Amino acid sequence: MTDTGSRSGTTRSTGTGYPPTSKERTGWTGWIYFASSMMFLLGALAFVQGLVGIFDDGYYAVTENGLVVNIDYTVWGWVHLVLGLLILVSAGGVLSGNVAARTVGVVLALLSTVVNMVFLTATPIWSTIVIALDVLVIYALTAHGGEMRDAR
């Protein structure tokens, strides 16, 4: 919708349309802030879960033989630790509107989902929560990621 404006004869946007026609910040950027904060949280918790896997094998509900993939918990710990660090770095890039960080964020959230599906028998409740949050992060980054880039 435009206003023809009788003073200058130019048109201006009223800001009611989606997608935005100019580089204006919309309400959808809240999804990006949500995704970034969830990525910071998930990265930190994956880091802690990795430390637990490295230093305390007896913490988990099943032995390594009960996992979908029979790998030592120390290896799983390192996987979670590295994945957590990468998610933390990507979360910072998402806040800046970086397209590469957003793409990496989606890939890392997908990888986190797969890792937690494989790890489901060791920590069923926690893995289910992480998978649900990963799906929300993927949605926010893919559906509304361009909003943050346009708002810079």
Beta strands, then each sheet from edge to edge (+ up, - down):
strand 1: 2-3
strand 2: 12-13
sheet 1: 1+ 2-
end
